[in-house]
């Protein structure tokens, strides 16, 4: 893919002018954001476009080189969606504390083991794993069985952040839906 951008191959890709914030600007290294990465082939194992849109959260109609760079850098949807969920967490904390929250600070809070109300030590990252695994379905695409996530970043975030009682109910419901999917052989 060739994208013509004014600049040199080592110039950094930056967020679009009409975006006030871009999570990819924070999580991609400078090497991953160099314009020359756009000339690389998109890897087979990558973050998919639908996932990129969820992580970005902005429906930018124009070409966004940052999204194309992210597609070449992040190797799976699981990691990408968690980054999108953490972005929502950053926004929520920013509103609560009335200040800009750094991505690194949010990651620390996201991964810290604590009692989230279920009378046991757990982190939001561990909850993410619990919810993610319950949303995975095996489907057939082009005669190949692949894993597909049914849940969006927004819904996963809501489940993780809900009250302990609601959280337990969500897990039971998600387990039941997964069992029904398998019973229907809905591959």
C-alpha positions in Angstrom: 0.0 0.0 0.0 1.3 3.4 -0.9 0.2 6.5 0.9 1.7 9.8 -0.1 2.4 11.9 2.9 4.5 15.0 2.8 7.7 14.2 4.7 10.5 11.7 4.9 10.3 8.0 5.6 11.5 8.5 9.2 8.9 11.3 10.0 6.3 10.3 12.5 2.7 9.7 11.8 0.6 11.9 13.9 -3.1 11.9 14.8 -5.6 13.5 12.3 -6.1 17.2 12.7 -9.7 16.9 13.7 -8.9 14.4 16.5 -8.0 15.9 19.9 -6.7 12.6 21.2 -5.4 9.4 19.6 -4.7 6.3 21.7 -2.5 5.0 19.0 -0.2 8.0 19.4 0.4 6.8 23.0 0.7 3.1 22.5 2.7 2.8 19.3 6.4 3.3 19.6 8.1 5.9 17.4 9.4 3.1 15.2 5.9 1.8 14.7 4.7 5.4 13.8 7.3 6.1 11.1 5.8 6.9 7.7 7.8 4.1 6.1 5.8 1.4 8.0 2.9 2.2 5.6 4.9 0.6 2.8 5.0 -2.7 4.7 2.6 -5.6 4.0 -0.2 -6.0 6.5 0.5 -9.1 8.5 -1.8 -12.1 8.6 -2.1 -11.9 12.4 -3.2 -8.4 13.0 -5.7 -6.1 14.6 -8.8 -6.0 12.3 -10.3 -2.9 10.9 -13.5 -3.3 13.0 -11.4 -3.5 16.1 -9.4 -0.5 15.1 -12.6 1.5 14.9 -13.7 0.4 18.4 -10.3 1.2 19.9 -10.2 4.6 18.1 -13.7 5.5 19.0 -13.8 8.2 16.4 -15.6 7.7 13.1 -13.1 9.5 11.0 -14.3 9.4 7.4 -11.0 10.3 5.8 -7.9 8.3 5.4 -6.2 7.9 8.8 -2.5 6.9 8.5 -2.4 6.2 12.2 -5.0 3.5 11.9 -3.0 1.9 9.0 0.2 2.0 11.2 -1.7 0.3 14.1 -3.0 -2.4 11.8 0.7 -3.3 11.1 1.9 -3.0 14.7 -0.7 -4.7 17.0 -0.9 -8.4 16.4 -4.3 -9.4 17.8 -7.8 -8.1 18.6 -7.6 -9.1 22.2 -4.8 -6.7 23.0 -6.3 -4.0 20.9 -9.8 -4.2 22.5 -8.2 -4.1 25.9 -6.4 -0.9 24.9 -9.8 0.5 23.8 -11.4 -0.5 27.1 -8.5 1.2 29.0 -9.1 4.3 26.9 -12.7 4.5 28.2 -11.3 4.0 31.7 -9.0 7.0 31.2 -12.0 9.1 30.2 -14.0 8.0 33.2 -11.1 8.7 35.6 -10.5 12.0 34.0 -14.1 13.0 34.6 -14.0 11.7 38.2 -10.8 13.4 39.2 -11.3 16.4 36.9 -7.8 16.1 35.4 -6.0 14.5 32.5 -5.0 10.9 33.3 -1.8 9.6 31.8 -2.0 6.3 29.9 0.8 4.8 32.1 -1.1 5.7 35.3 -4.3 4.1 33.9 -2.4 0.9 33.1 -1.1 0.8 36.7 -4.6 1.2 38.1 -6.0 -1.3 35.6 -3.6 -4.1 36.6 -3.4 -3.6 40.4 -4.7 -6.5 42.4 -7.4 -5.2 44.8 -10.8 -6.1 46.2 -13.3 -4.9 43.5 -16.2 -5.9 45.7 -16.2 -9.7 45.4 -14.2 -10.2 48.6 -11.1 -11.4 46.7 -8.0 -9.8 45.1 -8.4 -9.2 41.4 -7.5 -6.6 38.9 -9.6 -5.1 36.1 -7.2 -6.8 33.7 -8.1 -10.2 35.1 -11.8 -9.3 34.8 -11.1 -8.3 31.2 -9.8 -11.9 30.6 -12.9 -13.4 32.2 -15.2 -11.4 30.1 -13.2 -11.7 26.9 -13.0 -15.5 27.0 -16.8 -15.7 27.5 -17.4 -13.6 24.4 -15.3 -15.7 22.0 -17.0 -17.8 19.4 -15.6 -20.1 16.8 -16.9 -19.2 13.3 -16.1 -20.2 9.8 -14.6 -17.6 7.4 -13.4 -18.6 4.0 -13.5 -22.3 5.0 -11.3 -21.6 7.9 -12.4 -21.8 11.6 -11.4 -18.6 13.4 -12.2 -17.0 16.8 -14.6 -14.1 16.7 -15.4 -11.8 19.6 -19.1 -11.0 20.0 -18.6 -8.3 22.6 -17.7 -4.7 21.9 -15.1 -2.6 23.8 -17.9 -0.5 25.3 -19.9 -3.5 26.6 -16.8 -5.2 28.0 -16.0 -2.0 29.9 -19.5 -1.8 31.3 -19.4 -5.4 32.5 -15.9 -4.9 34.1 -17.0 -1.8 35.9 -20.4 -2.9 37.1 -21.3 -3.8 40.7 -20.1 -7.1 42.0 -23.7 -8.6 41.9 -24.3 -7.5 38.3 -20.8 -8.7 37.3 -21.6 -12.2 38.6 -24.9 -12.2 36.7 -23.1 -11.1 33.5 -20.6 -14.0 33.8 -23.5 -16.5 34.3 -25.4 -15.1 31.3 -22.3 -15.1 29.1 -21.5 -18.7 30.1 -25.1 -19.7 29.2 -24.9 -18.0 25.8 -21.7 -19.7 25.0 -23.2 -23.1 25.9 -26.2 -22.5 23.7 -24.0 -21.4 20.8 -22.1 -24.7 21.1 -25.3 -26.8 21.5 -26.6 -25.2 18.2 -23.3 -26.0 16.6 -23.4 -22.4 15.4 -19.9 -22.4 13.9 
